[in-house]
């Protein structure tokens, strides 16, 4: 259920924006054989920008952001690799009143530095076993 809510509130509005600006977006679906990956892989067919992975998170009314156990293992490793991993976390990006928020997130993903580390700092980094933290930091 959470994935459907995340797609409705955050992913779908951003995919529409990315695709309208020349990006090809591929939704990644976790299952029992594949888990811990970001929600979206995106690239430009014209080669004007490098490919990126984007994780979307709904910020709950109390400010919490939920992550799966697999993400708690994989995301720190991804960040440590220095790859193009981004995070978009927001409450709701639907509707014309949220267009400026969508544009801001678009600029961060397409022009900014990878920011998945922000999610680690914000939500579950302190919950990782110290042994893993030392290895990654």
C-alpha positions in Angstrom: 0.0 0.0 0.0 2.8 2.4 0.8 4.3 2.0 -2.6 1.1 2.9 -4.3 0.8 6.0 -2.1 4.4 7.0 -2.9 3.8 6.5 -6.6 0.6 8.6 -6.6 2.0 11.5 -4.4 5.6 11.7 -5.5 6.8 9.4 -8.3 4.1 9.9 -11.0 4.2 13.7 -10.9 8.0 13.7 -11.1 8.2 11.1 -13.9 5.8 13.3 -16.0 8.1 16.3 -15.5 11.3 14.4 -16.2 9.9 12.8 -19.4 8.6 16.2 -20.6 12.2 17.4 -20.3 13.8 14.7 -22.4 14.5 12.0 -19.8 13.7 8.3 -20.2 12.4 7.0 -16.9 12.3 3.3 -15.9 10.4 2.4 -12.7 12.3 -0.3 -10.6 10.0 -2.7 -8.8 11.3 -4.6 -5.8 10.3 -8.2 -5.2 11.7 -11.3 -3.4 14.6 -11.5 -5.9 15.5 -7.8 -6.1 15.3 -5.3 -3.2 17.0 -2.3 -1.9 17.3 -0.4 -5.2 16.1 3.1 -5.8 12.7 3.6 -7.3 13.7 5.0 -10.7 16.5 4.7 -13.2 16.6 7.7 -15.6 18.8 8.7 -18.6 18.8 10.9 -21.6 18.7 9.3 -25.0 20.4 12.3 -26.5 23.4 11.8 -24.2 23.2 15.4 -22.8 23.5 14.1 -19.2 24.6 11.0 -17.4 22.2 8.4 -16.1 20.9 8.7 -12.5 19.1 6.6 -9.9 16.3 8.3 -7.9 14.7 7.2 -4.7 11.4 8.8 -3.8 10.1 9.0 -0.2 6.9 10.4 1.3 7.5 12.5 4.3 4.9 11.5 6.9 2.9 14.1 8.9 5.2 13.7 11.9 8.3 14.2 9.7 9.4 10.6 9.5 10.6 8.9 6.4 10.3 5.1 6.2 12.9 2.9 4.5 12.9 -0.9 4.0 15.5 -3.1 5.7 17.1 -3.8 2.3 17.5 -0.1 1.7 19.1 0.3 5.1 21.8 -2.1 3.9 22.1 -1.0 0.2 21.8 2.8 0.3 24.9 3.4 2.5 26.9 1.2 0.1 25.6 3.1 -2.9 26.5 6.4 -1.3 30.0 5.1 -0.5 30.5 4.1 -4.1 30.0 7.8 -5.2 27.5 6.9 -7.8 24.7 9.1 -9.2 22.1 8.4 -6.5 19.5 11.0 -5.7 16.6 11.3 -3.3 13.3 13.3 -3.6 11.4 13.4 -0.3 8.2 15.4 -0.1 4.6 15.2 1.1 2.6 15.6 -2.1 3.7 16.8 -5.6 0.4 16.5 -7.3 -1.6 19.5 -8.7 -0.6 22.8 -10.2 -0.1 24.4 -6.8 3.0 22.1 -6.3 4.6 22.8 -9.7 7.3 25.0 -8.2 8.2 22.2 -5.7 8.5 19.8 -8.6 10.7 22.2 -10.5 13.0 22.6 -7.5 13.3 18.8 -7.1 13.9 18.5 -10.9 16.8 21.0 -10.7 18.4 19.2 -7.7 18.3 15.8 -9.6 19.4 17.1 -13.0 21.9 19.8 -12.0 22.8 19.2 -8.4 25.2 16.8 -6.7 23.9 13.3 -5.7 22.1 13.7 -2.5 21.1 10.2 -1.3 23.4 10.7 1.7 20.8 13.3 2.9 18.3 10.4 3.3 20.9 8.4 5.3 21.6 11.4 7.6 17.9 12.1 7.9 16.2 8.8 8.5 18.1 5.6 9.3 21.9 6.2 9.3 22.0 6.2 13.1 20.2 2.8 13.2 22.9 1.0 11.2 25.2 -1.2 13.2 28.4 0.7 14.0 30.5 -1.9 12.3 28.8 -1.1 8.9 29.0 2.7 9.6 32.8 2.5 10.1 33.3 0.6 7.0 31.3 3.1 4.9 32.3 6.4 6.3 
